Amino acid sequence: MKRIRQHLVGITQGQVVLFSDYLDGGEMWTGEGQRVVRRRVIFDEAFAKPPSVTVSMTMWDADKDTNMRGDIAAQDVQADGFDLVFETWGDSRWARVRLGWMAIGEVIDDEGWQLY
């Protein structure tokens, strides 16, 4: 469990369209090639330490004739950002995916300072 001092909690959130592969016959739609999409998200303001990040699918469009398999994750979480990752396998064909995210963590204290 992360313990956060109450007056220094920051929350930020957003959404990212990871791909729209149906538009150009991309790998997620054709089912060929690399089946992982990774996108770096940079926070508007850095946290004091790496925050806790949750990820959810906020929009998806998949082929009705194949199995919908997908794995979403926040990886390489740092104080200034993280990677949104979507992966699929097998016969799954994804046309489009949008992921939402929320980061909660300790923010930098504007009143605090360090000599060195």
Backbone torsions as a table, in degrees:
resi	resn	phi	psi	omega
1	MET	NA	135.0	173.6
2	LYS	-88.3	132.7	175.4
3	ARG	-105.9	128.6	-175.2
4	ILE	-123.1	130.2	176.4
5	ARG	-63.9	130.7	-168.7
6	GLN	-53.6	-43.2	-173.7
7	HIS	-81.0	-1.1	-178.7
8	LEU	-119.6	29.5	-179.8
9	VAL	-90.0	131.6	175.9
10	GLY	-120.5	143.3	177.5
11	ILE	-131.3	131.4	174.3
12	THR	-139.1	154.1	-177.3
13	GLN	-151.5	166.5	179.1
14	GLY	-173.6	-178.3	177.1
15	GLN	-138.5	147.6	-178.8
16	VAL	-138.5	126.6	169.5
17	VAL	-79.0	112.8	-176.8
18	LEU	-76.0	-39.6	178.9
19	PHE	-162.2	157.2	171.5
20	SER	-134.2	66.4	-170.1
21	ASP	-69.7	-17.2	178.5
22	TYR	-68.2	-23.2	-178.5
23	LEU	-68.3	-35.8	-174.6
24	ASP	-128.7	17.6	178.6
25	GLY	66.9	38.0	-178.8
26	GLY	-69.7	172.7	-172.5
27	GLU	-61.8	-35.8	-180.0
28	MET	-67.9	-30.1	-179.1
29	TRP	-85.0	-38.9	-178.2
30	THR	-80.5	-21.9	-178.5
31	GLY	80.4	14.3	-179.5
32	GLU	-115.4	149.4	173.3
33	GLY	82.0	-156.2	-178.2
34	GLN	-62.0	128.3	-176.9
35	ARG	-113.4	29.1	178.8
36	VAL	-128.7	134.2	174.4
37	VAL	-120.6	129.6	-179.4
38	ARG	-126.7	129.6	-180.0
39	ARG	-133.7	127.2	179.0
40	ARG	-78.7	132.1	174.7
41	VAL	-110.7	126.9	177.5
42	ILE	-108.0	126.6	178.9
43	PHE	-69.2	148.2	176.4
44	ASP	-61.8	-32.6	179.5
45	GLU	-139.8	132.8	-178.0
46	ALA	-70.8	147.3	173.0
47	PHE	-81.8	167.5	177.2
48	ALA	-70.2	-34.0	179.1
49	LYS	-142.8	168.0	176.8
50	PRO	-56.5	127.8	-178.9
51	PRO	-82.9	174.1	168.8
52	SER	-85.6	132.3	-177.1
53	VAL	-124.3	131.5	172.9
54	THR	-114.0	149.1	-177.5
55	VAL	-130.2	141.5	175.9
56	SER	-143.2	155.2	174.3
57	MET	-83.2	125.2	179.9
58	THR	-107.1	-13.6	175.1
59	MET	-160.5	135.5	175.4
60	TRP	-146.5	150.0	178.8
61	ASP	-140.8	114.5	-175.9
62	ALA	-129.9	158.7	177.6
63	ASP	-66.1	129.5	-177.8
64	LYS	-72.0	-16.5	-176.0
65	ASP	-94.7	1.9	179.9
66	THR	-127.0	165.4	177.1
67	ASN	-72.1	138.5	176.8
68	MET	-91.7	100.0	177.6
69	ARG	-115.3	131.7	178.1
70	GLY	-160.5	150.1	177.2
71	ASP	-132.1	124.7	178.3
72	ILE	-116.8	147.7	-177.3
73	ALA	-159.2	157.3	167.0
74	ALA	-103.2	120.8	-178.4
75	GLN	-125.4	161.0	179.2
76	ASP	50.2	51.7	-179.5
77	VAL	-73.5	123.4	178.1
78	GLN	-124.3	172.3	-179.8
79	ALA	-63.0	-27.5	-176.6
80	ASP	-103.0	-4.5	179.8
81	GLY	168.5	-172.4	-178.2
82	PHE	-160.6	171.5	176.4
83	ASP	-102.2	127.9	169.0
84	LEU	-87.3	131.8	-176.5
85	VAL	-131.4	132.5	172.5
86	PHE	-125.5	130.9	179.4
87	GLU	-134.0	143.6	175.1
88	THR	-137.3	170.5	-176.9
89	TRP	-156.1	176.9	178.6
90	GLY	65.2	-142.4	-176.9
91	ASP	-89.8	6.7	-178.3
92	SER	-59.0	137.0	177.1
93	ARG	-127.9	113.4	-178.8
94	TRP	-107.5	126.8	178.1
95	ALA	-82.9	-43.5	-173.3
96	ARG	-158.3	143.2	177.0
97	VAL	-141.9	134.6	171.9
98	ARG	-121.5	133.3	178.2
99	LEU	-113.9	139.4	172.4
100	GLY	-102.8	152.8	179.7
101	TRP	-144.9	156.1	175.2
102	MET	-142.1	132.4	178.4
103	ALA	-118.3	132.6	179.9
104	ILE	-130.5	127.8	179.6
105	GLY	-172.7	-179.6	-179.6
106	GLU	-76.1	132.3	178.3
107	VAL	-97.1	165.0	179.5
108	ILE	-72.4	131.9	-179.6
109	ASP	-78.7	112.9	179.2
110	ASP	-62.6	-24.9	-179.2
111	GLU	-83.7	-19.8	-179.2
112	GLY	-86.4	153.4	178.1
113	TRP	-154.5	158.2	179.4
114	GLN	-121.0	144.0	176.5
115	LEU	-74.5	-39.5	-177.0
116	TYR	-139.4	NA	NA
